[in-house]
Amino acid sequence: MPHQKKAFANLIDAGLVHDMFVSESFIGDKKFPMIKFVIEADSEQHVRELIGNLPFQFKELVEVTEIRDIGNKWLNTDVAFKNYAVELAWTEPENQFIVDEIISQDLQMVVDWSAQGVITSAYLKHQEIAQEKPNQKAMIRPIYSMAILAKNEEQARGVASQLNAVKLGFAEVMISELGFKLEL
């Protein structure tokens, strides 16, 4: 375990790990910590290379269950409450101008939530949602990924449903429990 901590600490010290969350997991009646973290990398392969040399990963004592590109971090607040990952994925809207207005309002709401302590981190990634057509430019919209403080998944979904993109049916919401945010 000390070698694992040291190797992971090296990734943190190098500035590659941006956020880390811990929640409980059970195997039979045994309780184990489940760690989720945000790591800076160029690709999924790059992530696998960075964590592949960690002692537990190298010895196949842990399993990486998911690697996703969530974009670049743009907001951060450190508190010790349960966090839920909330991600919005755009459906293909019909009117670019309406969507641009919705994005403007929603991003302001996310900034306000950060100031109020409702979210602890926010990431942005651009997604192409409509191909270029003869009379229309390609539509590129941001995917919001946020760590929202909430008592449960239902409350996190309630916060996300306040976003205009969700209210108006232009975006779908995906929620997963992150656990407690750790100070890095």
C-alpha positions in Angstrom: 0.0 0.0 0.0 2.8 2.6 0.7 4.2 2.1 -2.8 0.7 2.7 -4.3 0.2 5.9 -2.3 3.6 7.2 -3.3 3.1 6.4 -7.0 -0.3 8.0 -6.9 1.1 11.0 -5.0 3.6 11.5 -7.8 0.7 11.9 -10.3 -0.9 14.4 -8.0 2.4 16.3 -7.5 2.9 16.4 -11.3 -0.5 18.1 -11.5 -2.1 15.3 -13.6 -4.8 14.4 -11.0 -7.3 17.3 -10.7 -10.1 15.8 -8.5 -10.5 12.6 -6.5 -13.6 11.2 -4.9 -14.1 8.2 -2.5 -17.3 6.2 -2.0 -18.0 2.8 -0.4 -18.2 -0.4 -2.3 -19.1 -3.9 -1.0 -17.7 -7.3 -2.1 -19.8 -9.7 -0.1 -20.0 -8.3 3.3 -16.6 -6.6 3.1 -16.5 -2.8 2.6 -13.9 -1.3 0.3 -13.2 2.2 -0.9 -14.1 3.0 -4.5 -11.9 5.7 -5.9 -12.9 7.9 -8.9 -10.5 10.6 -10.1 -10.1 13.1 -12.9 -6.7 12.8 -14.6 -5.3 15.0 -17.3 -4.3 13.1 -20.5 -4.4 13.4 -24.3 -6.4 10.1 -24.8 -7.8 7.0 -23.2 -4.5 5.2 -24.1 -2.5 8.0 -22.4 -4.6 7.5 -19.2 -4.0 3.8 -19.3 -0.3 4.4 -19.7 -0.2 6.8 -16.7 -2.1 4.6 -14.4 -0.7 1.3 -15.8 2.5 1.6 -13.8 0.7 2.1 -10.4 1.5 -0.9 -8.3 -2.2 -2.1 -7.8 -2.9 -1.7 -11.5 0.4 -3.3 -12.6 -0.4 -6.3 -10.3 -4.0 -6.4 -11.5 -5.4 -5.9 -8.0 -7.7 -3.1 -9.2 -9.8 -2.7 -12.3 -10.4 0.4 -14.3 -14.1 0.3 -15.1 -14.5 3.5 -17.1 -12.5 6.2 -18.8 -14.3 9.2 -20.3 -13.2 12.5 -21.8 -15.0 15.2 -19.7 -13.2 18.3 -21.1 -11.3 21.0 -19.3 -11.8 22.1 -15.7 -13.1 25.6 -15.4 -14.6 25.8 -11.9 -13.5 24.3 -8.5 -14.7 24.4 -4.9 -13.4 22.2 -2.1 -15.9 20.9 0.4 -16.4 17.5 2.2 -20.0 16.4 1.1 -21.2 13.7 -1.1 -20.8 14.6 -4.8 -22.8 13.4 -7.8 -21.4 13.5 -11.4 -24.0 15.2 -13.6 -23.3 15.3 -17.3 -25.5 16.8 -20.0 -25.4 15.5 -23.6 -27.2 17.5 -26.3 -29.8 16.2 -28.5 -30.0 17.7 -32.0 -32.0 21.0 -31.7 -33.6 22.7 -34.6 -32.7 26.3 -33.9 -29.1 27.4 -33.3 -30.1 30.8 -31.9 -32.4 29.5 -29.2 -29.7 27.0 -28.2 -27.0 29.8 -28.0 -29.3 31.7 -25.6 -29.9 28.6 -23.5 -26.2 28.0 -23.2 -25.5 31.5 -22.1 -28.2 31.3 -19.4 -27.1 27.8 -18.2 -23.4 28.6 -18.0 -24.3 31.7 -15.9 -26.4 29.4 -13.6 -23.4 27.0 -13.3 -21.1 29.9 -12.2 -23.8 31.0 -9.7 -24.0 27.5 -8.3 -20.3 27.4 -7.9 -20.4 30.6 -5.9 -23.2 29.2 -3.7 -21.3 25.9 -3.1 -23.9 23.8 -5.0 -21.2 22.4 -7.3 -17.6 21.6 -6.4 -16.1 21.2 -10.0 -17.2 21.8 -13.5 -15.8 20.7 -16.8 -16.6 21.6 -20.4 -16.1 19.5 -23.6 -17.4 20.5 -27.0 -19.7 18.1 -28.9 -20.7 18.4 -32.5 -24.5 17.9 -32.5 -25.4 18.7 -36.1 -23.4 18.3 -39.3 -22.8 21.2 -41.6 -25.6 21.6 -44.2 -25.9 23.8 -47.3 -27.6 26.7 -45.5 -26.4 25.9 -41.9 -23.0 25.8 -40.2 -22.1 22.7 -38.1 -23.5 23.0 -34.5 -21.0 22.6 -31.7 -22.2 22.7 -28.2 -20.5 22.3 -24.8 -21.2 19.2 -22.7 -21.4 20.3 -19.1 -19.9 17.9 -16.5 -20.4 18.9 -12.9 -19.8 17.5 -9.5 -23.0 18.5 -7.6 -23.4 18.4 -3.8 -26.5 16.5 -3.0 -28.1 14.1 -0.4 -29.0 11.6 -3.1 -29.2 11.1 -6.8 -32.8 12.5 -6.9 -31.6 15.8 -5.4 -28.7 16.0 -7.9 -31.2 15.3 -10.8 -33.4 18.1 -9.4 -30.5 20.6 -9.5 -29.7 19.5 -13.1 -33.3 19.8 -14.1 -33.1 23.6 -13.4 -30.8 24.0 -16.4 -32.8 25.4 -19.4 -31.2 22.8 -21.7 -32.8 20.1 -19.7 -36.1 21.9 -19.0 -36.6 22.5 -22.8 -35.6 18.9 -23.8 -32.4 19.9 -25.6 -30.1 17.9 -23.4 -30.2 14.5 -21.6 -28.9 14.1 -18.0 -26.7 11.3 -16.8 -26.0 11.0 -13.1 -23.6 8.8 -11.1 -22.4 8.9 -7.5 -18.9 10.2 -7.0 -18.7 10.1 -3.2 -16.7 12.5 -1.0 -14.2 14.9 -2.6 -10.7 14.7 -1.2 -8.3 17.5 -0.8 -5.4 16.9 -3.1 
